[in-house]
């Protein structure tokens, strides 16, 4: 494939953002491959053993990420891609050795020195923090490292801090401040609230094996099968390629933690098909952006942030997966409705059936991919294995499925056993390598997130933020939620979803929860293993998570839009803006979940009440889509759009009286449009 082809440009963007853009042509490419495969093998072994010391395991996890990040992520876009400079070799070796020091000294660091840094620890810890910041700059961009630096500088201020008196007024009195040695002891020597804390632990223990399973499944051909299957069912209906894009992205989202790779996996096929069906380049790219971003809503992976959320909340992961099902289905259903309205508005048709794959042959060709996915859900929800054990077993099952697939294909085509085994080995090696390289950014991001969490605990900055946000919002909950939304969207311009969620969960969620409690909201609590978890806390974390998902479709960065525009040959900014407009449903969904925990299947009293809650939410999201699109029974005028928007907001809370008013407003706008359309169709006498 020529590099000037759109699919190649999009794939190049994925490689630069998620896999690193460097492709050495010398012997070092084999070292990179060996490190990546070795990391995956180590993670599989460690998960299988299940008894490694937590600090040792996390240090090894970050050590592999350190070893890869400086080799595969160049210094900047102008850096050469075909070789690794000497400086990057030095950085990579230094960073890896700093993590190796923890693997060597972890027992003495905790048991002998009690978490207090000696002179050697201070030097190595300082180097580790510096390497982590540099690694984050390479793999994530400048936003996350800059935020981490600002937090560390804040910790060093205060009356007793290293930089005492450097912050004016109230800011300088928010906390006592710490010296550099104390900060390093907290960030480097602590096994919990530190670089090695919960986020990195979840990345090492759980996220990796899920990402690895997704990488093997994708390399075996499941991604293309999802797309072909969606096209075989929906490609011929009006707006069919856009609807197929939604279904294939939803299926890919079940195992993918990345909206950008989702765009390329399904968008390579769906975006050109949408263009042939009559969609403009920007709209075709935007539909794929919205569909792929919503893929992070789909259980069980949910963009990798769900694993961290489960640990933060103290909620079993399987329970969190079940809570996420209804909102995910609502998001995709309303996106499906939106593109159908768009197709009617633009007068678009489907593709000719002759151009589409046939359903039954397509279904049979990839039916074996269902077995690993089915087992994963069975292991998580029915027999309730731990997430990491369920994913590990599914990896083994997927390896067996891939082996049988390649042997069958080789036998059917007459290529022989050796050819089948060679093809299987290639799938396995590339799947292991891609899984590891997909994890580099996540491991680095979770390490940096540990810095932020540690500083929040050291400085108690949450109390100051509560007062500040309460002052700005005037104690109004809706105003506080709107401010939290703005903060998340601004952060989302430079942070991946997982990092965005961790920052929001550490800083903003406690503030929103406090203001909600002061506003009189109390949803009660759920009990898991004898521990009560406030429902308000759960919906607040979901609120932060949903806005974190919008990171990849928030202009002007909107990385998913850049990938889609590369395929669609469209303007990236216009594609991002249109995708953001489509994605605004997710914003309303976040508010709906916050004010109506029933959408998470919490506190629902029977099937009828559950059906009412879901139907009301669906109608509200449809009204919101009609308002943003300006179309339902036809083009809506300004007043009709305002009525649809008002109906959407009235249908948002779980309040029967408000819902009745919302239904009346929606029916008024709907009837007005229907009557106007009928009057326009009647012949004049």
C-alpha positions in Angstrom: 0.0 0.0 0.0 1.4 3.4 -1.0 2.1 5.8 1.8 0.0 8.5 0.2 -3.2 6.4 0.5 -5.6 7.6 3.2 -5.7 4.3 5.0 -1.9 4.3 5.3 -1.9 7.9 6.6 -4.4 7.0 9.3 -2.4 3.9 10.2 0.7 6.0 10.5 -1.2 8.3 12.9 -2.1 5.3 15.1 1.5 4.2 15.1 2.7 7.6 16.1 0.1 8.1 18.8 -0.2 4.6 20.3 2.7 2.5 19.0 5.4 5.1 18.6 6.3 6.4 15.2 9.8 5.1 15.0 10.6 2.1 12.7 14.4 1.4 12.8 15.8 -0.4 9.8 18.9 -1.8 11.7 19.2 -4.6 14.3 17.4 -2.5 16.9 14.1 -3.3 15.3 14.6 -6.9 16.5 15.4 -5.6 20.0 12.2 -3.6 20.1 10.2 -6.7 18.9 11.9 -8.8 21.5 11.2 -6.3 24.3 7.6 -6.0 23.3 7.0 -9.8 23.0 9.0 -10.3 26.2 6.8 -7.8 28.1 3.7 -9.7 27.0 5.2 -13.0 28.0 6.2 -11.7 31.4 2.7 -10.3 32.0 1.1 -13.6 31.1 3.5 -15.5 33.3 3.0 -13.0 36.2 -0.8 -13.2 35.9 -0.6 -17.0 35.8 1.6 -17.1 38.9 -0.4 -14.5 40.7 1.9 -14.3 43.7 4.5 -11.6 42.8 5.1 -8.9 45.3 2.9 -5.9 44.2 5.8 -3.3 44.2 8.1 -5.7 42.3 5.4 -6.4 39.7 4.6 -2.7 39.2 8.2 -1.8 38.9 8.8 -4.5 36.3 5.7 -3.3 34.4 6.9 0.3 34.3 10.5 -0.9 33.6 9.3 -2.6 30.3 7.4 0.6 29.4 10.5 2.6 30.1 12.6 0.3 27.9 10.3 0.7 25.0 9.1 4.3 25.2 12.5 6.0 24.4 13.1 3.5 21.6 9.8 3.7 19.8 8.7 7.3 20.5 11.0 9.9 18.8 11.9 13.2 20.4 9.6 15.2 18.0 8.0 15.0 14.6 11.2 16.1 12.9 13.3 13.3 14.4 14.4 10.5 12.2 12.3 7.4 12.2 14.7 4.9 10.8 17.3 4.8 13.6 17.6 5.4 17.4 19.9 8.2 18.4 22.5 7.6 21.1 20.8 10.0 23.5 17.6 7.9 23.4 19.6 4.8 24.1 21.0 6.6 27.2 17.6 7.7 28.3 16.0 4.3 27.8 18.8 2.5 29.7 18.7 5.1 32.6 15.0 4.8 32.9 15.0 1.0 32.8 17.7 0.8 35.4 15.9 3.2 37.8 12.9 0.8 37.7 15.2 -2.1 38.0 16.6 -0.6 41.2 13.1 -0.9 42.8 12.9 -4.5 41.7 16.2 -5.1 43.4 15.6 -3.1 46.6 11.8 -3.3 47.0 11.9 -5.3 50.3 14.5 -3.1 51.9 12.7 0.1 50.7 9.6 -0.9 52.6 10.7 -3.2 55.4 14.1 -1.9 56.4 14.0 1.8 55.5 10.3 2.2 56.2 9.6 4.2 53.1 12.1 6.9 54.0 14.6 7.6 51.3 18.3 7.4 52.0 20.8 9.2 49.8 20.9 6.5 47.1 17.1 6.3 47.1 16.9 10.1 46.8 19.2 10.1 43.7 17.5 7.1 42.0 14.0 8.3 42.9 14.8 11.8 41.5 16.0 10.2 38.3 12.9 7.9 38.1 10.6 10.9 38.4 12.5 12.8 35.7 12.5 9.8 33.4 8.8 9.3 34.0 8.1 13.0 33.0 10.2 12.7 29.9 8.6 9.4 29.0 5.2 11.0 29.4 6.2 13.9 27.2 7.2 11.5 24.5 4.2 9.1 24.6 1.4 11.3 25.8 2.3 14.9 24.8 3.1 17.8 27.2 -0.2 18.1 29.1 0.2 15.3 31.6 3.8 15.9 32.5 3.2 19.7 32.9 0.2 19.0 35.2 2.4 16.6 37.2 5.2 19.2 37.5 2.7 21.8 38.6 1.4 19.5 41.3 4.9 18.7 42.6 5.8 22.4 42.7 2.6 23.0 44.6 3.6 20.3 47.1 7.0 22.0 47.6 5.4 25.4 48.5 3.9 26.4 51.8 5.5 27.6 55.1 7.6 24.5 55.5 8.1 23.6 51.9 11.3 23.7 49.7 9.9 26.8 48.0 8.3 28.4 51.0 6.7 31.8 50.4 6.7 31.4 46.6 2.9 31.4 46.3 1.0 34.5 47.3 -1.9 34.9 49.7 -4.2 32.0 50.4 -2.6 29.7 47.9 0.6 29.7 50.0 -1.3 28.7 53.1 -3.3 25.8 51.8 -0.9 23.3 53.2 2.3 23.1 55.2 4.6 22.2 52.2 7.3 19.5 52.0 11.0 19.2 51.2 12.2 17.4 48.1 13.5 14.4 50.2 10.0 14.0 51.7 8.3 14.3 48.3 10.6 11.7 46.8 10.0 9.4 49.7 6.3 9.7 49.1 6.4 9.3 45.3 9.2 6.7 45.0 9.3 4.8 48.3 5.6 4.3 49.0 4.0 1.2 47.7 0.5 2.6 47.5 -0.1 6.3 47.1 2.8 7.0 44.8 4.1 6.3 41.3 3.7 2.7 42.1 0.1 3.2 43.4 -3.3 2.0 42.4 -3.4 3.3 38.8 -0.1 1.6 37.8 -1.1 -1.5 39.8 -4.4 -1.8 37.8 -2.5 -1.3 34.6 0.0 -4.1 35.5 -2.5 -6.5 37.0 -5.6 -6.1 34.8 -5.4 -3.7 31.9 -2.5 -5.4 30.2 -4.1 -8.8 29.8 -7.3 -7.3 28.4 -5.4 -5.1 25.9 -3.3 -8.2 24.9 -6.4 -10.2 24.3 -7.8 -7.4 22.1 -4.6 -7.2 20.2 -4.5 -11.0 19.4 -8.2 -11.0 18.5 -7.7 -8.0 16.2 -4.6 -9.6 14.6 -6.5 -12.8 14.0 -9.0 -10.9 11.9 -11.9 -10.2 14.2 -12.0 -6.5 13.4 -12.6 -6.9 9.7 -15.2 -9.6 10.5 -17.1 -7.2 12.8 -17.2 -4.7 9.9 -18.2 -7.2 7.2 -20.9 -8.6 9.4 -22.3 -5.1 10.1 -22.3 -4.3 6.4 -23.9 -7.5 5.4 -26.9 -6.6 7.7 -27.1 -2.8 7.4 -25.2 -1.7 4.3 -28.2 -1.7 2.0 -30.6 0.4 4.2 -30.8 4.2 4.0 -27.6 5.6 5.4 -26.4 2.0 5.7 -22.7 2.5 5.8 -23.0 5.0 8.7 -25.2 2.5 10.6 -22.7 -0.3 9.8 -20.0 2.0 11.1 -21.9 2.3 14.4 -22.4 -1.4 14.8 -18.9 -2.4 13.9 -17.4 0.2 16.2 -19.6 -1.0 19.0 -18.4 -4.6 18.5 -14.8 -3.5 18.2 -15.2 -1.4 21.4 -16.1 -4.5 23.3 -12.4 -5.5 23.2 -10.6 -2.3 22.3 -9.5 0.3 24.8 -8.7 2.9 22.1 -11.0 5.1 20.0 -8.1 6.0 17.6 -7.3 2.4 16.7 -11.1 1.7 16.5 -11.3 4.5 13.9 -8.7 2.9 11.8 -9.9 -0.7 12.3 -13.5 0.0 11.2 -13.1 3.3 9.5 -10.8 2.0 6.8 -13.9 0.2 5.4 -16.8 2.3 6.6 -15.6 5.9 5.8 -15.1 5.2 2.0 -18.4 3.4 2.0 -20.1 6.4 3.6 -18.5 8.7 1.0 -19.9 6.4 -1.8 -23.4 6.6 -0.2 -23.4 10.4 -0.4 -22.0 11.6 3.0 -19.6 14.5 2.8 -16.0 13.8 3.8 -16.4 15.7 7.1 -19.7 13.9 8.1 -18.3 10.5 7.1 -15.3 11.0 9.3 -17.4 12.5 12.1 -19.8 9.5 12.3 -16.8 7.2 12.7 -15.3 9.5 15.3 -18.5 9.4 17.4 -19.0 5.7 16.9 -15.4 4.9 17.8 -15.3 7.2 20.8 -18.5 5.6 22.2 -16.7 2.3 21.8 -15.0 3.1 25.1 -18.4 3.0 26.8 -18.8 -0.6 25.8 -18.2 -3.2 28.5 -16.1 -5.1 29.5 -13.0 -3.1 28.6 -14.4 0.5 28.6 -11.2 2.2 27.5 -9.1 0.7 30.4 -10.4 3.4 32.8 -13.1 1.0 34.1 -10.5 -1.2 35.8 -9.1 1.8 37.7 -12.7 3.0 38.5 -13.5 -0.3 40.1 -10.5 0.0 42.4 -11.2 3.6 43.3 -14.8 2.8 44.2 -14.2 -0.5 45.8 -16.8 -2.0 43.5 -16.4 -5.5 42.0 -15.4 -5.1 38.3 -18.2 -7.4 37.2 -20.8 -5.2 39.0 -19.4 -2.1 37.3 -19.6 -3.8 33.9 -23.3 -4.5 34.5 -23.9 -0.9 35.5 -22.3 0.3 32.3 -24.5 -1.8 29.9 -27.6 0.4 29.7 -25.8 3.7 29.2 -23.6 2.2 26.5 -26.6 0.8 24.6 -28.5 4.1 24.9 -25.5 6.0 23.5 -25.3 3.7 20.5 -29.0 3.5 19.9 -29.4 7.3 19.8 -26.3 7.6 17.6 -28.1 5.1 15.3 -31.2 7.3 15.4 -29.2 10.4 14.7 -27.5 9.0 11.6 -30.9 7.7 10.3 -32.3 11.2 10.7 -29.2 12.6 8.9 -29.7 10.1 6.1 -33.4 11.2 5.7 -32.4 14.8 5.9 -29.8 14.4 3.2 -31.8 12.0 1.1 -29.2 9.3 1.3 -29.6 5.7 0.2 -27.8 2.5 1.1 -25.2 0.7 -1.0 -26.2 -1.8 -3.8 -26.6 -5.3 -2.4 -24.1 -6.5 -5.0 -21.4 -4.5 -3.3 -22.1 -6.0 0.2 -20.9 -9.2 1.7 -23.5 -11.9 2.1 -24.8 -12.4 5.6 -24.7 -16.2 6.2 -21.2 -16.8 4.6 -19.9 -13.8 6.5 -21.4 -15.0 9.8 -20.0 -18.5 9.4 -16.5 -17.2 8.4 -16.0 -15.5 11.8 -18.3 -17.3 14.1 -15.4 -18.8 16.0 -14.5 -15.3 17.3 -17.6 -15.3 19.3 -16.4 -18.2 21.6 -13.6 -16.2 23.3 -15.8 -13.2 23.7 -18.6 -15.3 25.1 -16.3 -17.1 27.5 -14.9 -13.7 28.7 -18.4 -12.5 29.6 -19.3 -15.9 31.1 -16.1 -15.9 33.3 -16.7 -12.3 34.4 -20.4 -12.3 35.0 -21.5 -16.0 35.7 -18.7 -17.7 37.5 -17.2 -14.4 38.7 -13.5 -15.0 38.1 -11.3 -12.1 38.8 -10.9 -9.8 35.7 -7.3 -10.7 35.2 -7.9 -14.4 35.5 -10.9 -14.2 33.2 -8.8 -12.3 30.6 -5.8 -14.7 30.9 -8.0 -17.7 30.3 -9.6 -16.0 27.3 -6.1 -15.3 25.9 -5.3 -19.0 26.1 -8.6 -19.8 24.4 -8.0 -17.2 21.8 -4.6 -18.6 21.0 -6.2 -22.0 20.5 -8.8 -20.5 18.3 -6.2 -18.7 16.2 -4.2 -21.9 15.8 -7.2 -23.9 14.6 -8.2 -21.1 12.3 -4.8 -20.9 10.6 -4.5 -24.7 10.3 -8.0 -24.9 8.8 -7.2 -22.2 6.3 -3.9 -23.8 5.3 -5.7 -27.2 4.8 -8.5 -25.6 2.8 -6.1 -23.8 0.5 -3.8 -26.7 0.2 -0.8 -24.9 1.7 0.1 -27.5 4.2 0.7 -27.8 8.0 4.0 -25.8 8.0 2.3 -22.8 6.3 -0.5 -22.9 8.8 1.9 -23.0 11.8 4.0 -20.2 10.3 0.9 -18.0 9.9 -0.2 -18.8 13.4 3.2 -17.9 14.8 3.1 -14.6 12.9 -0.4 -13.8 14.5 0.9 -14.7 17.9 4.1 -12.7 17.7 2.5 -9.6 16.2 -0.4 -9.8 18.6 2.0 -10.0 21.6 4.1 -7.2 20.2 1.1 -4.9 19.4 -0.4 -5.6 22.8 2.7 -4.5 24.6 3.3 -1.4 22.5 -0.4 -0.4 23.0 0.3 -0.5 26.7 3.3 1.8 26.8 1.2 5.0 26.9 -1.2 3.5 29.5 1.6 2.4 31.8 3.3 5.8 31.6 0.0 7.7 32.1 -0.9 5.6 35.2 2.6 6.2 36.7 2.1 10.0 36.2 -1.4 9.8 37.6 0.2 8.3 40.8 2.1 11.6 41.2 -1.1 13.6 41.1 -2.9 11.3 43.5 0.0 11.4 46.0 0.2 15.2 45.9 -3.6 15.5 46.5 -3.1 13.4 49.6 0.0 15.2 50.8 -1.5 18.7 50.4 -5.2 18.1 51.0 -5.8 20.3 48.0 -9.3 18.8 47.6 -10.6 20.9 50.5 -9.3 24.1 48.8 -10.8 23.0 45.5 -14.2 22.3 47.2 -14.3 25.9 48.6 -13.1 27.4 45.3 -15.6 25.5 43.1 -18.4 26.1 45.6 -17.6 29.8 45.6 -17.6 30.0 41.7 -20.7 27.9 41.4 -22.5 29.6 44.2 -23.2 26.2 45.7 -25.4 25.4 42.8 -25.0 21.7 41.8 -25.8 22.1 38.1 -23.3 25.0 37.9 -20.7 22.8 39.7 -21.3 19.9 37.3 -21.0 22.3 34.3 -17.7 23.6 35.7 -16.5 20.0 36.2 -17.5 19.3 32.6 -15.5 22.2 31.3 -12.4 21.1 33.3 -12.7 17.6 31.9 -13.1 18.8 28.3 -10.1 21.2 28.6 -8.0 18.4 30.1 -9.3 16.1 27.4 -7.7 18.2 24.7 -4.3 16.9 25.9 -4.9 13.7 27.9 -5.9 10.2 26.9 -9.2 9.0 28.5 -7.6 7.0 31.3 -5.4 9.8 32.4 -8.2 12.3 32.1 -10.4 10.1 34.3 -7.8 9.6 37.0 -7.2 13.4 37.2 -10.9 14.1 37.4 -11.5 11.3 39.9 -8.7 12.6 42.2 -9.6 16.3 42.0 -13.1 17.1 40.8 -15.2 14.0 41.8 -14.8 14.6 45.6 -15.7 18.3 45.1 -18.8 17.4 43.1 -19.8 14.8 45.5 -19.5 17.2 48.5 -21.6 19.9 46.8 -24.2 17.3 45.8 -24.4 16.2 49.4 -24.8 19.8 50.5 -27.6 20.1 48.0 -29.5 17.3 49.7 -28.9 14.5 47.2 -28.6 11.1 48.9 -29.1 8.0 46.8 -28.2 5.6 49.6 -25.4 3.0 49.4 -24.7 -0.4 47.9 -22.9 -3.1 49.9 -20.1 -5.1 48.4 -18.3 -7.7 50.6 -19.5 -6.0 53.7 -18.3 -2.5 52.6 -20.8 0.2 51.8 -20.2 2.3 48.7 -22.3 5.5 48.4 -24.3 5.5 45.1 -23.6 9.2 44.8 -19.9 8.4 44.6 -20.6 5.9 41.8 -22.6 8.2 39.6 -20.0 11.0 40.2 -17.2 8.8 38.9 -19.3 7.7 35.9 -19.9 11.4 35.2 -16.1 12.0 35.1 -15.6 8.9 33.0 -18.1 9.9 30.3 -16.6 13.3 29.8 -13.1 11.7 29.8 -14.3 9.6 26.8 -15.0 12.8 24.9 -11.3 13.6 25.0 -10.5 12.0 21.6 -13.3 14.0 19.9 -12.8 17.4 21.6 -11.4 20.0 19.2 -8.9 21.4 18.5 -6.8 18.2 19.4 -9.4 15.5 18.7 -6.9 12.7 17.8 -9.6 10.4 16.6 -10.8 13.1 14.2 -7.3 13.3 12.7 -7.3 9.6 12.1 -10.7 9.7 10.5 -9.9 12.8 8.4 -6.8 11.0 7.1 -9.1 8.3 5.7 -11.9 10.6 4.6 -9.5 13.2 3.1 -11.4 15.8 5.0 -10.4 18.9 7.1 -9.4 17.6 10.5 -10.8 20.5 12.4 -14.2 20.5 10.7 -14.3 16.7 11.2 -13.6 17.2 14.9 -16.2 19.8 15.3 -18.9 17.7 13.5 -17.8 14.7 15.6 -18.1 16.7 18.8 -21.6 17.8 17.8 -22.5 14.1 17.3 -20.8 13.2 20.6 -22.7 15.8 22.7 -25.2 13.1 23.4 -22.6 11.6 25.6 -22.5 14.8 27.6 -26.3 14.7 28.2 -26.0 11.0 29.1 -23.5 11.8 31.8 -26.0 14.2 33.4 -28.8 11.7 33.0 -26.7 9.0 34.9 -25.8 11.5 37.6 -29.4 12.4 38.3 -30.9 9.0 37.6 -28.9 6.0 39.0 -31.6 3.7 37.7 -29.8 3.9 34.3 -27.0 2.0 36.0 -29.5 -0.6 37.1 -29.3 0.7 40.7 -32.4 0.9 42.9 -34.8 -0.1 40.1 -38.0 -1.4 41.5 -39.1 -4.0 39.0 -39.1 -4.4 35.2 -41.8 -1.8 34.5 -39.9 1.0 36.4 -36.7 0.0 34.6 -38.5 0.1 31.2 -39.9 3.6 32.1 -36.5 4.9 33.0 -34.8 3.5 29.9 -37.6 4.7 27.6 -37.6 8.2 29.1 -33.8 8.5 28.7 -34.0 7.2 25.1 -36.7 9.8 24.3 -34.7 12.5 26.0 -31.5 11.7 24.0 -33.6 11.5 20.8 -35.0 14.9 21.5 -31.5 16.2 22.1 -30.3 14.7 18.8 -33.3 16.4 17.0 -32.3 19.7 18.6 -28.7 19.5 17.7 -29.4 18.1 14.2 -32.4 20.4 13.5 -34.4 17.6 12.0 -37.0 15.0 13.1 -40.2 15.1 11.0 -38.4 17.5 8.7 -36.2 20.5 9.2 -37.0 22.0 12.6 -37.2 25.8 12.9 -35.6 27.6 15.8 -38.6 27.4 18.2 -39.1 23.7 17.5 -35.4 23.0 18.2 -35.7 24.9 21.5 -38.8 22.8 22.4 -36.8 19.6 21.7 -33.9 20.9 23.8 -36.3 21.8 26.7 -37.9 18.3 26.4 -34.4 16.7 26.6 -33.5 18.5 29.8 -36.9 17.8 31.4 -36.6 14.1 30.6 -33.1 14.0 32.2 -33.9 13.5 36.0 -35.8 10.6 37.5 -38.8 12.7 38.4 -42.2 11.5 37.1 -43.8 15.0 37.2 -41.0 16.6 35.2 -41.0 13.6 32.8 -44.7 14.2 32.1 -44.0 17.9 31.2 -41.0 16.8 29.1 -43.2 14.3 27.2 -45.8 17.0 26.6 -43.2 19.4 25.3 -41.7 16.7 23.1 -45.1 15.8 21.8 -45.9 19.4 21.1 -42.8 19.9 18.9 -43.2 16.5 17.3 -46.9 17.2 16.5 -46.2 20.6 15.2 -43.6 19.2 12.7 -45.9 16.4 11.7 -48.8 18.7 11.1 -46.6 21.2 9.1 -45.3 18.3 7.0 -48.8 17.0 6.3 -50.1 20.5 5.4 -47.2 21.0 3.0 -47.9 17.7 1.3 -51.6 18.4 0.8 -52.5 19.9 -2.7 -53.7 23.4 -2.6 -57.1 24.2 -4.1 
